[in-house]
Amino acid sequence: MLIKATNIKNNTFNSKVRTLLFGICFFLISVTTNAQCAMCRAALTSEGNKTKAEAVNDGIVYLMVIPYLLVGGIGYVIYRMKKKKS
């Protein structure tokens, strides 16, 4: 019985460490993306105003991140509720 309880504790600890390391790597690694629709890109590149084009691109990326954060938060709440029931 003692060996079984120790294995469960080790598995839980390993799982938490893996999750923590994944989270750290996920937030520290940045990737440059071009997140513009074709119409926005054509309108902004025709002007020759690079600063305005970069601002629009950053705004699109910002708007794209918010739904992922919301879904992640809801998933975390559901995970915590299921964990408390067990």
Buried (B, 14 or more C-beta within 10 A) or exposed (E): EEEEEEEEEEEEEEEEEEEEEEEEEEEEEEEEEEBBEEEBBEBBEEEEEEEEBEEBBEEBEEEEEEEEEEEEEEEEEEEEEEEEEE
